[in-house]
Amino acid sequence: MSVQELIPVIQMAIGPVILISGVGLLILSMTNRLGRVIDRTRALCAQKQEEGCPDGVLTDQLTILMRRAQLIRLSIILVSMSALASAVLIIVLFLAAYMGFESAALITTIFLAGMICLILSLIVFIIDMNLSLSALKVQVSRRG
């Protein structure tokens, strides 16, 4: 394969490379959010033990935080699968060009799988954000 034949393949691979970069920022944001949820859970557990709070006072908050951690984990898994699909797509593009086989169906399938994982990840992330508002409502209603 000559350099002239390789240039179009590199141009096609730029899109998935940029997608991987953007997905990396999403993963960073989501892992930071997960860390905050874990820290808040630990703080509430410690507060519960120190103050000897009745079970009902912090249980609602801890239940919501646990659900949020599960949602964020699912979102991270899905967005990571999207990045993985993009990386596999790049490899398939180069292998198809190098070996000279037609792989439009495979390339389309991998791309769609990556986009579906990204979309599902963002939907789960939105659900987590709405759940975080529910936790805030519980806390505000207890103080009000």
PALO-360679 format. One record per residue: residue in one letter; x, y negated, z negated of N, C-alpha, C in turn; residue number from 1. Coordinates in pm, whole numbers, plus 50000, padded with zeros to 5 digits. Last residue first. Layout:
BEGIN
<fike type="A" n_c1="X" n_c2="Y" n_c3="Z" ca_c1="X" ca_c2="Y" ca_c3="Z" c_c1="X" c_c2="Y" c_c3="Z" seq="NUM"/>
...
This chain:
BEGIN
<fike type="G" n_c1="46310" n_c2="47824" n_c3="44399" ca_c1="46206" ca_c2="47722" ca_c3="44407" c_c1="46092" c_c2="47748" c_c3="44319" seq="144"/>
<fike type="R" n_c1="46476" n_c2="48039" n_c3="44389" ca_c1="46518" ca_c2="47919" ca_c3="44315" c_c1="46407" c_c2="47816" c_c3="44306" seq="143"/>
<fike type="R" n_c1="46349" n_c2="48221" n_c3="44550" ca_c1="46380" ca_c2="48261" ca_c3="44412" c_c1="46416" c_c2="48139" c_c3="44327" seq="142"/>
<fike type="S" n_c1="46342" n_c2="48094" n_c3="44795" ca_c1="46214" ca_c2="48118" ca_c3="44726" c_c1="46239" c_c2="48159" c_c3="44580" seq="141"/>
<fike type="V" n_c1="46613" n_c2="48096" n_c3="44865" ca_c1="46547" ca_c2="47969" ca_c3="44839" c_c1="46418" c_c2="47991" c_c3="44761" seq="140"/>
<fike type="Q" n_c1="46655" n_c2="48373" n_c3="44905" ca_c1="46732" ca_c2="48300" ca_c3="44805" c_c1="46663" c_c2="48169" c_c3="44769" seq="139"/>
<fike type="V" n_c1="46477" n_c2="48428" n_c3="45114" ca_c1="46466" ca_c2="48500" ca_c3="44987" c_c1="46536" c_c2="48422" c_c3="44877" seq="138"/>
<fike type="K" n_c1="46581" n_c2="48259" n_c3="45313" ca_c1="46446" ca_c2="48236" ca_c3="45261" c_c1="46425" c_c2="48306" c_c3="45128" seq="137"/>
<fike type="L" n_c1="46827" n_c2="48386" n_c3="45357" ca_c1="46825" ca_c2="48250" ca_c3="45304" c_c1="46688" c_c2="48217" c_c3="45245" seq="136"/>
<fike type="A" n_c1="46737" n_c2="48622" n_c3="45470" ca_c1="46811" ca_c2="48626" ca_c3="45343" c_c1="46812" c_c2="48489" c_c3="45277" seq="135"/>
<fike type="S" n_c1="46629" n_c2="48519" n_c3="45703" ca_c1="46542" ca_c2="48587" ca_c3="45608" c_c1="46608" c_c2="48593" c_c3="45471" seq="134"/>
<fike type="L" n_c1="46859" n_c2="48435" n_c3="45829" ca_c1="46763" ca_c2="48334" ca_c3="45784" c_c1="46664" c_c2="48394" c_c3="45686" seq="133"/>
<fike type="S" n_c1="46965" n_c2="48681" n_c3="45890" ca_c1="47038" ca_c2="48596" ca_c3="45795" c_c1="46949" c_c2="48483" c_c3="45745" seq="132"/>
<fike type="L" n_c1="46787" n_c2="48766" n_c3="46083" ca_c1="46787" ca_c2="48833" ca_c3="45953" c_c1="46861" c_c2="48750" c_c3="45848" seq="131"/>
<fike type="N" n_c1="46868" n_c2="48606" n_c3="46295" ca_c1="46734" ca_c2="48589" ca_c3="46239" c_c1="46723" c_c2="48653" c_c3="46101" seq="130"/>
<fike type="M" n_c1="47123" n_c2="48715" n_c3="46334" ca_c1="47110" ca_c2="48574" ca_c3="46297" c_c1="46972" c_c2="48547" c_c3="46237" seq="129"/>
<fike type="D" n_c1="47054" n_c2="48977" n_c3="46411" ca_c1="47129" ca_c2="48952" ca_c3="46286" c_c1="47114" c_c2="48807" c_c3="46242" seq="128"/>
<fike type="I" n_c1="46933" n_c2="48922" n_c3="46657" ca_c1="46853" ca_c2="48982" ca_c3="46549" c_c1="46921" c_c2="48961" c_c3="46415" seq="127"/>
<fike type="I" n_c1="47158" n_c2="48834" n_c3="46794" ca_c1="47048" ca_c2="48740" ca_c3="46768" c_c1="46958" c_c2="48793" c_c3="46657" seq="126"/>
<fike type="F" n_c1="47298" n_c2="49077" n_c3="46805" ca_c1="47357" ca_c2="48963" ca_c3="46735" c_c1="47250" c_c2="48858" c_c3="46701" seq="125"/>
<fike type="V" n_c1="47131" n_c2="49224" n_c3="46969" ca_c1="47150" ca_c2="49268" ca_c3="46830" c_c1="47208" c_c2="49154" c_c3="46747" seq="124"/>
<fike type="I" n_c1="47172" n_c2="49074" n_c3="47204" ca_c1="47038" ca_c2="49086" ca_c3="47146" c_c1="47047" c_c2="49126" c_c3="46999" seq="123"/>
<fike type="L" n_c1="47445" n_c2="49117" n_c3="47248" ca_c1="47397" ca_c2="48981" ca_c3="47220" c_c1="47257" c_c2="48982" c_c3="47160" seq="122"/>
<fike type="S" n_c1="47440" n_c2="49393" n_c3="47299" ca_c1="47518" ca_c2="49339" ca_c3="47188" c_c1="47470" c_c2="49200" c_c3="47148" seq="121"/>
<fike type="L" n_c1="47289" n_c2="49403" n_c3="47533" ca_c1="47237" ca_c2="49464" ca_c3="47410" c_c1="47310" c_c2="49412" c_c3="47287" seq="120"/>
<fike type="I" n_c1="47470" n_c2="49269" n_c3="47706" ca_c1="47337" ca_c2="49214" ca_c3="47680" c_c1="47279" c_c2="49271" c_c3="47550" seq="119"/>
<fike type="L" n_c1="47689" n_c2="49448" n_c3="47700" ca_c1="47705" ca_c2="49309" ca_c3="47658" c_c1="47570" c_c2="49247" c_c3="47623" seq="118"/>
<fike type="C" n_c1="47572" n_c2="49681" n_c3="47803" ca_c1="47628" ca_c2="49681" ca_c3="47667" c_c1="47644" c_c2="49539" c_c3="47615" seq="117"/>
<fike type="I" n_c1="47511" n_c2="49584" n_c3="48060" ca_c1="47403" ca_c2="49629" ca_c3="47971" c_c1="47451" c_c2="49631" c_c3="47827" seq="116"/>
<fike type="M" n_c1="47769" n_c2="49537" n_c3="48159" ca_c1="47675" ca_c2="49426" ca_c3="48142" c_c1="47560" c_c2="49462" c_c3="48049" seq="115"/>
<fike type="G" n_c1="47872" n_c2="49800" n_c3="48163" ca_c1="47937" ca_c2="49695" ca_c3="48084" c_c1="47844" c_c2="49578" c_c3="48057" seq="114"/>
<fike type="A" n_c1="47697" n_c2="49919" n_c3="48345" ca_c1="47707" ca_c2="49970" ca_c3="48208" c_c1="47769" c_c2="49865" c_c3="48116" seq="113"/>
<fike type="L" n_c1="47755" n_c2="49770" n_c3="48577" ca_c1="47622" ca_c2="49761" ca_c3="48515" c_c1="47624" c_c2="49811" c_c3="48371" seq="112"/>
<fike type="F" n_c1="48021" n_c2="49859" n_c3="48621" ca_c1="47991" ca_c2="49718" ca_c3="48599" c_c1="47856" c_c2="49700" c_c3="48530" seq="111"/>
<fike type="I" n_c1="47980" n_c2="50133" n_c3="48661" ca_c1="48065" ca_c2="50087" ca_c3="48550" c_c1="48035" c_c2="49941" c_c3="48518" seq="110"/>
<fike type="T" n_c1="47815" n_c2="50127" n_c3="48890" ca_c1="47770" ca_c2="50191" ca_c3="48765" c_c1="47850" c_c2="50141" c_c3="48646" seq="109"/>
<fike type="T" n_c1="47981" n_c2="50004" n_c3="49080" ca_c1="47854" ca_c2="49943" ca_c3="49042" c_c1="47805" c_c2="49997" c_c3="48909" seq="108"/>
<fike type="I" n_c1="48186" n_c2="50194" n_c3="49095" ca_c1="48216" ca_c2="50057" ca_c3="49053" c_c1="48089" c_c2="49987" c_c3="49007" seq="107"/>
<fike type="L" n_c1="48041" n_c2="50415" n_c3="49195" ca_c1="48110" ca_c2="50423" ca_c3="49066" c_c1="48139" c_c2="50284" c_c3="49011" seq="106"/>
<fike type="A" n_c1="47953" n_c2="50313" n_c3="49441" ca_c1="47855" ca_c2="50360" ca_c3="49341" c_c1="47918" c_c2="50365" c_c3="49203" seq="105"/>
<fike type="A" n_c1="48197" n_c2="50253" n_c3="49573" ca_c1="48100" ca_c2="50147" ca_c3="49544" c_c1="48000" c_c2="50190" c_c3="49436" seq="104"/>
<fike type="S" n_c1="48425" n_c2="50388" n_c3="49655" ca_c1="48378" ca_c2="50406" ca_c3="49518" c_c1="48275" c_c2="50301" c_c3="49478" seq="103"/>
<fike type="E" n_c1="48615" n_c2="50555" n_c3="49886" ca_c1="48499" ca_c2="50466" ca_c3="49870" c_c1="48437" c_c2="50492" c_c3="49733" seq="102"/>
<fike type="F" n_c1="48974" n_c2="50566" n_c3="49858" ca_c1="48842" ca_c2="50630" ca_c3="49859" c_c1="48732" c_c2="50527" c_c3="49833" seq="101"/>
<fike type="G" n_c1="49248" n_c2="50495" n_c3="49855" ca_c1="49169" ca_c2="50477" ca_c3="49974" c_c1="49035" c_c2="50547" c_c3="49975" seq="100"/>
<fike type="M" n_c1="49423" n_c2="50485" n_c3="49650" ca_c1="49397" ca_c2="50617" ca_c3="49706" c_c1="49307" c_c2="50611" c_c3="49829" seq="99"/>
<fike type="Y" n_c1="49425" n_c2="50208" n_c3="49602" ca_c1="49551" ca_c2="50281" ca_c3="49621" c_c1="49527" c_c2="50415" c_c3="49691" seq="98"/>
<fike type="A" n_c1="49157" n_c2="50141" n_c3="49567" ca_c1="49235" ca_c2="50076" ca_c3="49673" c_c1="49361" c_c2="50156" c_c3="49704" seq="97"/>
<fike type="A" n_c1="49093" n_c2="50305" n_c3="49352" ca_c1="49017" ca_c2="50316" ca_c3="49478" c_c1="49096" c_c2="50254" c_c3="49593" seq="96"/>
<fike type="L" n_c1="49270" n_c2="50208" n_c3="49158" ca_c1="49283" ca_c2="50346" ca_c3="49206" c_c1="49210" c_c2="50365" c_c3="49339" seq="95"/>
<fike type="F" n_c1="49171" n_c2="49947" n_c3="49125" ca_c1="49307" ca_c2="49969" ca_c3="49175" c_c1="49325" c_c2="50111" c_c3="49228" seq="94"/>
<fike type="L" n_c1="48910" n_c2="49999" n_c3="49032" ca_c1="48933" ca_c2="49915" ca_c3="49150" c_c1="49071" c_c2="49942" c_c3="49210" seq="93"/>
<fike type="V" n_c1="48964" n_c2="50150" n_c3="48802" ca_c1="48896" ca_c2="50214" ca_c3="48915" c_c1="48916" c_c2="50132" c_c3="49043" seq="92"/>
<fike type="I" n_c1="49079" n_c2="49950" n_c3="48641" ca_c1="49157" ca_c2="50069" ca_c3="48679" c_c1="49096" c_c2="50136" c_c3="48801" seq="91"/>
<fike type="I" n_c1="48861" n_c2="49778" n_c3="48614" ca_c1="48986" ca_c2="49730" ca_c3="48674" c_c1="49070" c_c2="49848" c_c3="48723" seq="90"/>
<fike type="L" n_c1="48682" n_c2="49947" n_c3="48479" ca_c1="48648" ca_c2="49895" ca_c3="48612" c_c1="48774" c_c2="49846" c_c3="48684" seq="89"/>
<fike type="V" n_c1="48806" n_c2="49977" n_c3="48236" ca_c1="48795" ca_c2="50094" ca_c3="48323" c_c1="48765" c_c2="50049" c_c3="48466" seq="88"/>
<fike type="A" n_c1="48767" n_c2="49714" n_c3="48143" ca_c1="48903" ca_c2="49766" ca_c3="48161" c_c1="48902" c_c2="49888" c_c3="48254" seq="87"/>
<fike type="S" n_c1="48487" n_c2="49709" n_c3="48131" ca_c1="48559" ca_c2="49615" ca_c3="48219" c_c1="48701" c_c2="49663" c_c3="48246" seq="86"/>
<fike type="A" n_c1="48441" n_c2="49903" n_c3="47937" ca_c1="48391" ca_c2="49924" ca_c3="48073" c_c1="48461" c_c2="49831" c_c3="48172" seq="85"/>
<fike type="L" n_c1="48557" n_c2="49771" n_c3="47719" ca_c1="48614" ca_c2="49897" ca_c3="47767" c_c1="48568" c_c2="49926" c_c3="47910" seq="84"/>
<fike type="A" n_c1="48380" n_c2="49560" n_c3="47689" ca_c1="48521" ca_c2="49533" ca_c3="47722" c_c1="48588" c_c2="49658" c_c3="47778" seq="83"/>
<fike type="S" n_c1="48154" n_c2="49713" n_c3="47622" ca_c1="48152" ca_c2="49626" ca_c3="47740" c_c1="48294" c_c2="49594" c_c3="47784" seq="82"/>
<fike type="M" n_c1="48235" n_c2="49824" n_c3="47384" ca_c1="48211" ca_c2="49913" ca_c3="47498" c_c1="48204" c_c2="49834" c_c3="47628" seq="81"/>
<fike type="S" n_c1="48236" n_c2="49591" n_c3="47234" ca_c1="48363" ca_c2="49660" ca_c3="47259" c_c1="48350" c_c2="49758" c_c3="47375" seq="80"/>
<fike type="V" n_c1="47967" n_c2="49542" n_c3="47221" ca_c1="48050" ca_c2="49446" ca_c3="47294" c_c1="48188" c_c2="49506" c_c3="47322" seq="79"/>
<fike type="L" n_c1="47887" n_c2="49769" n_c3="47068" ca_c1="47836" ca_c2="49747" ca_c3="47204" c_c1="47924" c_c2="49651" c_c3="47284" seq="78"/>
<fike type="I" n_c1="48029" n_c2="49728" n_c3="46827" ca_c1="48049" ca_c2="49851" ca_c3="46906" c_c1="48005" c_c2="49829" c_c3="47051" seq="77"/>
<fike type="I" n_c1="47920" n_c2="49484" n_c3="46746" ca_c1="48064" ca_c2="49494" ca_c3="46775" c_c1="48094" c_c2="49618" c_c3="46859" seq="76"/>
<fike type="S" n_c1="47654" n_c2="49562" n_c3="46703" ca_c1="47685" ca_c2="49459" ca_c3="46802" c_c1="47832" c_c2="49465" c_c3="46842" seq="75"/>
<fike type="L" n_c1="47689" n_c2="49743" n_c3="46494" ca_c1="47634" ca_c2="49790" ca_c3="46621" c_c1="47667" c_c2="49690" c_c3="46733" seq="74"/>
<fike type="R" n_c1="47783" n_c2="49561" n_c3="46299" ca_c1="47867" ca_c2="49673" ca_c3="46342" c_c1="47820" c_c2="49726" c_c3="46478" seq="73"/>
<fike type="I" n_c1="47558" n_c2="49401" n_c3="46274" ca_c1="47681" ca_c2="49342" ca_c3="46327" c_c1="47776" c_c2="49452" c_c3="46375" seq="72"/>
<fike type="L" n_c1="47378" n_c2="49589" n_c3="46164" ca_c1="47351" ca_c2="49526" ca_c3="46293" c_c1="47477" c_c2="49468" c_c3="46355" seq="71"/>
<fike type="Q" n_c1="47505" n_c2="49651" n_c3="45921" ca_c1="47481" ca_c2="49756" ca_c3="46019" c_c1="47455" c_c2="49698" c_c3="46158" seq="70"/>
<fike type="A" n_c1="47500" n_c2="49400" n_c3="45798" ca_c1="47630" ca_c2="49464" ca_c3="45826" c_c1="47614" c_c2="49573" c_c3="45930" seq="69"/>
<fike type="R" n_c1="47222" n_c2="49367" n_c3="45772" ca_c1="47299" ca_c2="49277" ca_c3="45858" c_c1="47434" c_c2="49339" c_c3="45894" seq="68"/>
<fike type="R" n_c1="47167" n_c2="49565" n_c3="45584" ca_c1="47107" ca_c2="49574" ca_c3="45718" c_c1="47185" c_c2="49486" c_c3="45817" seq="67"/>
<fike type="M" n_c1="47305" n_c2="49456" n_c3="45368" ca_c1="47343" ca_c2="49587" ca_c3="45420" c_c1="47289" c_c2="49606" c_c3="45562" seq="66"/>
<fike type="L" n_c1="47166" n_c2="49218" n_c3="45329" ca_c1="47308" ca_c2="49213" ca_c3="45367" c_c1="47354" c_c2="49347" c_c3="45425" seq="65"/>
<fike type="I" n_c1="46916" n_c2="49318" n_c3="45250" ca_c1="46928" ca_c2="49240" ca_c3="45374" c_c1="47073" c_c2="49237" c_c3="45421" seq="64"/>
<fike type="T" n_c1="46992" n_c2="49439" n_c3="45009" ca_c1="46929" ca_c2="49518" ca_c3="45116" c_c1="46942" c_c2="49447" c_c3="45251" seq="63"/>
<fike type="L" n_c1="47083" n_c2="49221" n_c3="44862" ca_c1="47177" ca_c2="49328" ca_c3="44899" c_c1="47122" c_c2="49416" c_c3="45011" seq="62"/>
<fike type="Q" n_c1="46843" n_c2="49074" n_c3="44834" ca_c1="46959" ca_c2="49016" ca_c3="44904" c_c1="47055" c_c2="49125" c_c3="44950" seq="61"/>
<fike type="D" n_c1="46692" n_c2="49258" n_c3="44686" ca_c1="46645" ca_c2="49212" ca_c3="44817" c_c1="46760" c_c2="49155" c_c3="44899" seq="60"/>
<fike type="T" n_c1="46848" n_c2="49281" n_c3="44451" ca_c1="46829" ca_c2="49396" ca_c3="44539" c_c1="46784" c_c2="49355" c_c3="44678" seq="59"/>
<fike type="L" n_c1="46858" n_c2="49077" n_c3="44272" ca_c1="46957" ca_c2="49077" ca_c3="44380" c_c1="46937" c_c2="49189" c_c3="44482" seq="58"/>
<fike type="V" n_c1="46618" n_c2="49127" n_c3="44121" ca_c1="46667" ca_c2="48992" ca_c3="44149" c_c1="46762" c_c2="48990" c_c3="44269" seq="57"/>
<fike type="G" n_c1="46553" n_c2="49391" n_c3="44060" ca_c1="46479" ca_c2="49322" ca_c3="44163" c_c1="46538" c_c2="49190" c_c3="44206" seq="56"/>
<fike type="D" n_c1="46721" n_c2="49475" n_c3="43840" ca_c1="46737" ca_c2="49530" ca_c3="43975" c_c1="46671" c_c2="49446" c_c3="44083" seq="55"/>
<fike type="P" n_c1="46841" n_c2="49206" n_c3="43638" ca_c1="46745" ca_c2="49312" ca_c3="43667" c_c1="46756" c_c2="49353" c_c3="43813" seq="54"/>
<fike type="C" n_c1="47189" n_c2="49155" n_c3="43581" ca_c1="47063" ca_c2="49112" ca_c3="43642" c_c1="46969" c_c2="49231" c_c3="43656" seq="53"/>
<fike type="G" n_c1="47427" n_c2="49145" n_c3="43441" ca_c1="47329" ca_c2="49245" ca_c3="43407" c_c1="47192" c_c2="49209" c_c3="43459" seq="52"/>
<fike type="E" n_c1="47631" n_c2="48984" n_c3="43511" ca_c1="47517" ca_c2="48922" ca_c3="43446" c_c1="47413" c_c2="49023" c_c3="43401" seq="51"/>
<fike type="E" n_c1="47812" n_c2="49171" n_c3="43625" ca_c1="47851" ca_c2="49078" ca_c3="43519" c_c1="47732" c_c2="49027" c_c3="43439" seq="50"/>
<fike type="Q" n_c1="47666" n_c2="49307" n_c3="43826" ca_c1="47728" ca_c2="49381" ca_c3="43716" c_c1="47760" c_c2="49290" c_c3="43598" seq="49"/>
<fike type="K" n_c1="47588" n_c2="49096" n_c3="43990" ca_c1="47486" ca_c2="49186" ca_c3="43935" c_c1="47541" c_c2="49262" c_c3="43815" seq="48"/>
<fike type="Q" n_c1="47833" n_c2="48996" n_c3="44070" ca_c1="47742" ca_c2="48912" ca_c3="43992" c_c1="47637" c_c2="48998" c_c3="43922" seq="47"/>
<fike type="A" n_c1="47923" n_c2="49212" n_c3="44224" ca_c1="47997" ca_c2="49172" ca_c3="44103" c_c1="47909" c_c2="49087" c_c3="44012" seq="46"/>
<fike type="C" n_c1="47731" n_c2="49203" n_c3="44427" ca_c1="47746" ca_c2="49324" ca_c3="44344" c_c1="47819" c_c2="49292" c_c3="44214" seq="45"/>
<fike type="L" n_c1="47784" n_c2="48951" n_c3="44534" ca_c1="47654" ca_c2="48977" ca_c3="44471" c_c1="47659" c_c2="49102" c_c3="44383" seq="44"/>
<fike type="A" n_c1="48043" n_c2="48995" n_c3="44634" ca_c1="48019" ca_c2="48891" ca_c3="44533" c_c1="47887" c_c2="48915" c_c3="44461" seq="43"/>
<fike type="R" n_c1="47997" n_c2="49194" n_c3="44825" ca_c1="48084" ca_c2="49222" ca_c3="44709" c_c1="48061" c_c2="49121" c_c3="44597" seq="42"/>
<fike type="T" n_c1="47836" n_c2="49047" n_c3="45001" ca_c1="47785" ca_c2="49168" ca_c3="44936" c_c1="47866" c_c2="49201" c_c3="44812" seq="41"/>
<fike type="R" n_c1="48016" n_c2="48852" n_c3="45087" ca_c1="47895" ca_c2="48812" ca_c3="45014" c_c1="47834" c_c2="48930" c_c3="44941" seq="40"/>
<fike type="D" n_c1="48203" n_c2="49015" n_c3="45224" ca_c1="48244" ca_c2="48935" ca_c3="45108" c_c1="48125" c_c2="48894" c_c3="45022" seq="39"/>
<fike type="I" n_c1="48035" n_c2="49116" n_c3="45428" ca_c1="48098" ca_c2="49207" ca_c3="45331" c_c1="48141" c_c2="49131" c_c3="45206" seq="38"/>
<fike type="V" n_c1="47972" n_c2="48879" n_c3="45561" ca_c1="47865" ca_c2="48961" ca_c3="45504" c_c1="47922" c_c2="49054" c_c3="45397" seq="37"/>
<fike type="R" n_c1="48228" n_c2="48801" n_c3="45645" ca_c1="48151" ca_c2="48714" ca_c3="45553" c_c1="48039" c_c2="48793" c_c3="45485" seq="36"/>
<fike type="G" n_c1="48289" n_c2="49011" n_c3="45820" ca_c1="48370" ca_c2="48987" ca_c3="45701" c_c1="48298" c_c2="48902" c_c3="45599" seq="35"/>
<fike type="L" n_c1="48097" n_c2="48966" n_c3="46019" ca_c1="48092" ca_c2="49089" ca_c3="45939" c_c1="48172" c_c2="49073" c_c3="45810" seq="34"/>
<fike type="R" n_c1="48198" n_c2="48725" n_c3="46119" ca_c1="48064" ca_c2="48728" ca_c3="46060" c_c1="48049" c_c2="48853" c_c3="45971" seq="33"/>
<fike type="N" n_c1="48439" n_c2="48816" n_c3="46223" ca_c1="48439" ca_c2="48714" ca_c3="46117" c_c1="48305" c_c2="48713" c_c3="46044" seq="32"/>
<fike type="T" n_c1="48342" n_c2="48987" n_c3="46417" ca_c1="48416" ca_c2="49044" ca_c3="46305" c_c1="48428" c_c2="48944" c_c3="46190" seq="31"/>
<fike type="M" n_c1="48218" n_c2="48799" n_c3="46588" ca_c1="48138" ca_c2="48900" ca_c3="46520" c_c1="48212" c_c2="48963" c_c3="46402" seq="30"/>
<fike type="S" n_c1="48437" n_c2="48648" n_c3="46680" ca_c1="48326" ca_c2="48584" ca_c3="46610" c_c1="48246" c_c2="48685" c_c3="46529" seq="29"/>
<fike type="L" n_c1="48584" n_c2="48851" n_c3="46807" ca_c1="48642" ca_c2="48773" ca_c3="46698" c_c1="48533" c_c2="48708" c_c3="46614" seq="28"/>
<fike type="I" n_c1="48402" n_c2="48929" n_c3="47005" ca_c1="48443" ca_c2="49026" ca_c3="46903" c_c1="48503" c_c2="48953" c_c3="46782" seq="27"/>
<fike type="L" n_c1="48399" n_c2="48693" n_c3="47157" ca_c1="48277" ca_c2="48740" ca_c3="47090" c_c1="48310" c_c2="48838" c_c3="46978" seq="26"/>
<fike type="L" n_c1="48661" n_c2="48696" n_c3="47251" ca_c1="48617" ca_c2="48587" ca_c3="47162" c_c1="48489" c_c2="48624" c_c3="47090" seq="25"/>
<fike type="G" n_c1="48647" n_c2="48925" n_c3="47410" ca_c1="48739" ca_c2="48920" ca_c3="47296" c_c1="48702" c_c2="48811" c_c3="47198" seq="24"/>
<fike type="V" n_c1="48478" n_c2="48841" n_c3="47608" ca_c1="48429" ca_c2="48942" ca_c3="47514" c_c1="48519" c_c2="48946" c_c3="47391" seq="23"/>
<fike type="G" n_c1="48653" n_c2="48674" n_c3="47747" ca_c1="48534" ca_c2="48619" ca_c3="47681" c_c1="48478" c_c2="48713" c_c3="47577" seq="22"/>
<fike type="S" n_c1="48840" n_c2="48867" n_c3="47837" ca_c1="48882" ca_c2="48753" ca_c3="47754" c_c1="48764" c_c2="48694" c_c3="47678" seq="21"/>
<fike type="I" n_c1="48679" n_c2="49030" n_c3="47995" ca_c1="48746" ca_c2="49087" ca_c3="47878" c_c1="48789" c_c2="48976" c_c3="47783" seq="20"/>
<fike type="L" n_c1="48613" n_c2="48847" n_c3="48197" ca_c1="48509" ca_c2="48901" ca_c3="48110" c_c1="48569" c_c2="48959" c_c3="47982" seq="19"/>
<fike type="I" n_c1="48859" n_c2="48821" n_c3="48321" ca_c1="48802" ca_c2="48705" ca_c3="48252" c_c1="48693" c_c2="48750" c_c3="48156" seq="18"/>
<fike type="V" n_c1="48874" n_c2="49081" n_c3="48425" ca_c1="48977" ca_c2="49034" ca_c3="48331" c_c1="48926" c_c2="48914" c_c3="48252" seq="17"/>
<fike type="P" n_c1="48656" n_c2="49093" n_c3="48603" ca_c1="48654" ca_c2="49175" ca_c3="48481" c_c1="48761" c_c2="49132" c_c3="48378" seq="16"/>
<fike type="G" n_c1="48762" n_c2="48891" n_c3="48789" ca_c1="48634" ca_c2="48878" ca_c3="48719" c_c1="48628" c_c2="48963" c_c3="48593" seq="15"/>
<fike type="I" n_c1="49001" n_c2="49000" n_c3="48893" ca_c1="49006" ca_c2="48880" ca_c3="48809" c_c1="48877" c_c2="48863" c_c3="48729" seq="14"/>
<fike type="A" n_c1="48971" n_c2="49204" n_c3="49072" ca_c1="48992" ca_c2="49241" ca_c3="48932" c_c1="48992" c_c2="49120" c_c3="48839" seq="13"/>
<fike type="M" n_c1="48956" n_c2="49081" n_c3="49319" ca_c1="48836" ca_c2="49147" ca_c3="49266" c_c1="48849" c_c2="49178" c_c3="49117" seq="12"/>
<fike type="Q" n_c1="49226" n_c2="49002" n_c3="49339" ca_c1="49119" ca_c2="48901" ca_c3="49335" c_c1="48989" c_c2="48960" c_c3="49281" seq="11"/>
<fike type="I" n_c1="49346" n_c2="49252" n_c3="49358" ca_c1="49376" ca_c2="49166" ca_c3="49242" c_c1="49269" c_c2="49058" c_c3="49228" seq="10"/>
<fike type="V" n_c1="49245" n_c2="49322" n_c3="49604" ca_c1="49212" ca_c2="49404" ca_c3="49487" c_c1="49236" c_c2="49324" c_c3="49360" seq="9"/>
<fike type="P" n_c1="49360" n_c2="49135" n_c3="49778" ca_c1="49215" ca_c2="49136" ca_c3="49757" c_c1="49171" c_c2="49217" c_c3="49634" seq="8"/>
<fike type="I" n_c1="49643" n_c2="49213" n_c3="49739" ca_c1="49591" ca_c2="49082" ca_c3="49698" c_c1="49438" c_c2="49081" c_c3="49683" seq="7"/>
<fike type="L" n_c1="49707" n_c2="49455" n_c3="49860" ca_c1="49685" ca_c2="49452" ca_c3="49715" c_c1="49619" c_c2="49321" c_c3="49668" seq="6"/>
<fike type="E" n_c1="49764" n_c2="49408" n_c3="50120" ca_c1="49646" ca_c2="49490" ca_c3="50090" c_c1="49609" c_c2="49485" c_c3="49943" seq="5"/>
<fike type="Q" n_c1="49998" n_c2="49263" n_c3="50089" ca_c1="49883" ca_c2="49200" ca_c3="50155" c_c1="49754" c_c2="49278" c_c3="50130" seq="4"/>
<fike type="V" n_c1="50168" n_c2="49455" n_c3="49984" ca_c1="50127" ca_c2="49344" ca_c3="49899" c_c1="50004" c_c2="49275" c_c3="49957" seq="3"/>
<fike type="S" n_c1="50061" n_c2="49785" n_c3="50089" ca_c1="50141" ca_c2="49664" ca_c3="50098" c_c1="50087" c_c2="49557" c_c3="50003" seq="2"/>
<fike type="M" n_c1="50085" n_c2="50118" n_c3="50000" ca_c1="50000" ca_c2="50000" ca_c3="50000" c_c1="50089" c_c2="49877" c_c3="50000" seq="1"/>
